[in-house]
Amino acid sequence: MGCHRGRQAAGARPNRRDGALRHWRALLQLGGVLLMSAPQRVLVVGAGGLGSPVLRQLATSGVAHITVIDDDVVDESNLQRQTLYTGDDVGQSKIERAARVLRKLSPGLSVHTIEGRFVPGTAMALLSDHSLVVEGADNLATKFLVADAARLAGVPAVQAGAVRWAGWAFCALPDSACLRCLFEDIPRDQVETCAEAGVVGPVVGVLGGLEAALALRLLQGERPGGELWHYDALKGVIRKTFVRRRSDCPLCAGEIQDLRMERYTAACAA
């Protein structure tokens, strides 16, 4: 028995005590690179329907550090789609409850929480300290603010949106198409948000998973910039398209040089 203890065959699983077993399957898909050992810092904007699956999957894939920003408390209506929370969490801060769950899932994970909104005045400073930003906000103003700030800071952004039974996920690199190449500007009065129209739990679960997958691909060196994923749960369809930079996009053309609050007409709540 003793002669085998110090040896481990190639491809054998690591000892449970070294903490790596919880990430074993993820590591096989990531080429054996333990992300927790790399200086990867991810900013997640929003800890709700999209943010919940993003946070859970990033934490259990071995990301070293996650900063999460949200200003909301857990409401009973959140429980059908925000999988980080239970009935015991109702009325409590989302980010504090989320951080507690994430640390249990991945004891070696560094989690920093910011209770507040993602706003123009602090956006650039936050982004400058992170490898990428993953956005899971429930309003269009914050989505455009994240897109603009990420481009100005030179940080990759993974974003998504969902309403009722469908939604999308998108990845922007500093030199790829951006959110404004898709939507140009914040739509006025014709687009419902998930906060207004509602969203089905499995839809945000799928889209949050797509966001997490795009983020992990970025962290291991891939460049999925311009990838746009559409998901329609009623039709049972998921498809990928590629978005090219628009010549008249104000962000890609450098016409947007700052984050003036008046540009983001709705309240910038995460």
N, C-alpha and C positions, 0 to 999 in steps of 0.2 A: 504493500500500500504506500509506504513512505517514498518509494522510488519514483512515484508518479506525481507527487504533489507539486514539485517545482517546475513541472513541464506542462506545456499547453500546446496541443496540436494546432497547426495552421487552420484558421477558420472556426476554432472552438470558441464557445461562448465565454466571456469574462466572468470572473467570480462575482457573485451577487454583492459581496461586501464592498467592492470598489465603486459602486454607484453607477456603473456604466450600463448595467443590464436593462434598466428602464428605457434606455435609448437605443437598444441593440437593433431592433428592426429598422428604425429610422437611419441608423448609421450604415446599414447594408445598402440602403437606397442612396445614401449620400457619399458613396465611395469610401466609407470607412473613416471619414474625417469628422472628428468630434467637434461640433460647432462650439461647445462650451469652452473649449480650450483656445478659441480664436477671439480676438478683441472685437466681436460683433455686437453692436448696440442698436436695438430696434426701438423706434418710437411708435406707439400705437395710439391713435387718436380715436377715442370712443371705446367704451367697455360694455356695449349693448348687444343688439342682435348679431351684428357682424363682428364686433370686437370680441365677443365671447369665444366663438370657435377659433378665431385668429390667435388669441392669447393662449388658449389651451394647447393648440397644435404647435405653436412656436416654443412654448415652454417644454413640451414633451419631446421636441426634436433636438434639444440640446443647445438652443440659443443662449449665449452667455448672460446678456443683460436686456431687460425690457423696461422701458419707461411707458407708463400708461397714464393718459390724461382724460378726465371726465368730471363733470360737475353734478352728476345726477345721483339720486338714491334709488334703491331697488323698490319697484312697485309690483304689486301682485299681478298686474297685467303683463309684466315683463317675463314672467316665469315660463310661458309657453314657448318662448324662442331664445331666451338668454340663459344658456345652459350652465353658466358658472354659478348661478344662484339658486337658492331653495326658499321655501316659505319662511324659514327662520331668519332670512336676510332682509325681509321686507322692512322698509323704512331706514335701512342703513346705507352708508356710502358704498357705491358700486366699486370704486377703485380699491377700497380697503378690503372688502369681501373678496374681490377678484385676486388681489395680491396674496391673501391668505390661502386661497385654493391653489394658486400657481406655485407657491412655495412648498405646499404639500406634494404636488405633482412632481416637482423637480427641486429637491432640497438645495442643490448647488446653484440655483438660479438667483441672479441679482435682480430685484424688482424695485423700481423707484416709482412712486405714485405722485401725481399732481392733481389735486382737487380743484378744478377750475375749467375754464374754456380755452380752446385753442384760438388765440386772438392775434391780430397783426403785431401788437407791441412786443410780444415775446416769442413769436413764431420762429424768427431767424436764429435766435440764440438757442432755442430748443433743438432745431434741426442741425446746427453746427456741431453738436455733440453726439450725433447718431449716424450710423451707417446707412439707414434707410427709414422711411416712414410708411406705415400701413394705416390707412384711413378707414374708419368704420362709422362715420358720423351719420346722423339721421336728417340732415338738411343740406341743401345745395350750396348755401353760402360757405359753410365750412369746407365742403369738398373743393370749391374753387380756391379758397384761401390756402388749403393744403397744397393744391396743385401749383399755385403761383409761388408760394414760399419755397417749396421743394426745388422748383426750377431755378429760382434766384440763388438758393443755397448750394446748388449743384448736387442735390441728394436724390436718389431714386425714390419714386413714390408708387405704392400699390394702392389702388382705390377700388371701391365697389359701391353699388347702389341696388336697392331692391324695393319693389312695391307689389303688394298682393302676391301673385304667383310667379313673378319673373324678376330678372335682374341681370346685372353685368358686373364683370371684374376687369380691371385694366391696369397695365404696368407702364409707367413712364420713366425713361432714363433722361439724364440731362441733355442728351443729343437725339432723343427720339420724339415722336409725336407726344403731345400732352393732352390733358383733359379739355383744354380749349380748342384743340383740333377736332374734338368730338362734338362739343356743345357750344363753343364760341364764347358764350357768356351765360350768366345766371338767367334761366328762363323766367319770364314774368307771367304769373297767373294761369299758366296752362299745364304745369307739371305738378302732380301731387307727390309728396314725399311719403316715406313709410310712416312718419309720425302722424300724417293726416289721413292716409288711406289704409294703413295697416299692412302687415306682411305676414305670410305664412311661415311658421317656424322652420320647416325643412328647407325653404328657399334660402334663408339667411345662413343656414348651416352649410349648404352646398357652396354658396358664394364666399362665405368666410373661409371654407376649406380651399377654394381656388386662390383666395388672397394669400393664405399661408403658404400654399405651394409656390406661388410666384415669388414670395419673399424668400423662401428657402433656396429656390433656384438662383436668385440674386446673390444670396450669401455664399453659395458655393461657386460663384464666378460666371454663371450664365448671364446672358443679356436678352431677356424677353421683352425689351422695350417695344411698345407699339402693339403688343398682344391684347386683344379685346375678346373676352369670353362672354357669351350670352347664355343664359339658362332660362328655359321656360318649363316650369314644372307641370303645367296643364297639358302641354303637348309632348312632354317627355323628351325634350330636345336640348342638347348642349352643343354649342358650336364655337369655333375659334376663327376670328378674322384678324387681319393686320391693318393697323391704322397708320397712314403716312402723314408726315408733317404737312400742314396746310401752309401755302405761301402767304396767306393773309391772316394767319394766326397771330394775334398781338403779343402773346407770350413768347412764342418761338422766334418772332421777328425782333424781339428785344424792346417792344414798345411799352411793356409793363416793367418798370424798374423799381417799384416800391409797393408797399402793402397798405395803401390808403384805405381806411375803414369804410369810406363811402362807396368803395368798389364792391363791398360785400353787404348787400342791402338787408339780408335777413340776419337775425341774431346768430352769431357764430357759436352755437352750442355743440359740444361733442356728444 
